[in-house]
Amino acid sequence: MFCVIVPEDLAIDTPLTDAQISKIRKQLSEGGKLDACKLHQNFTGSSLLEAKQFVESLSSVEPGESDIAEDCDEALVGQILDLLESGCKLDAVRLYRDRTGRSLMESKNFIEKLISEFEILEKSKSQSGCVGIILIFVVLGFIVQSML
């Protein structure tokens, strides 16, 4: 049986069962902090900030110096996290900058902070594979044309 002490300021509308806490802990131990937060949200209907604070309390991770809620609203953070999960870091920076009016540097720093806090792995967008394939087809086209 798990015993989790939840501070009063993090009061949850729907209490978590031991099985739900186990699932959140398991997801967290597998390195999925963001997924653990989403699980918490699904179980309790809590906000992203409440879920993050709860998951951090489970993992003994200290909260960041400034809360996400201070920088922008929760709906925007959700949109940004979706963009980051799909590997669109530049679009996430642009969205944050457009919605908040922050500078490019502030926006980039905020996005990097989110990536770090939610342990999101950045996907490389290497286009060299596509260029290489196109180059091969061009060369093959010249070879075939010279043979005719």
Buried (B, 14 or more C-beta within 10 A) or exposed (E): EEEEEBEEEBEBEEEBEEEBBEBBBEBBEEEBBBBBBBBBBEBBEBBBBBBBBBBBBBBEBEEEEEEBBEBBEEEBBBBBBEBBBEBBBEBBBBBBBEBBEBEEEBBBEBBEBBBEBBBBEEEEEEEEEEEEEEEEEEEEEEEEEEEE
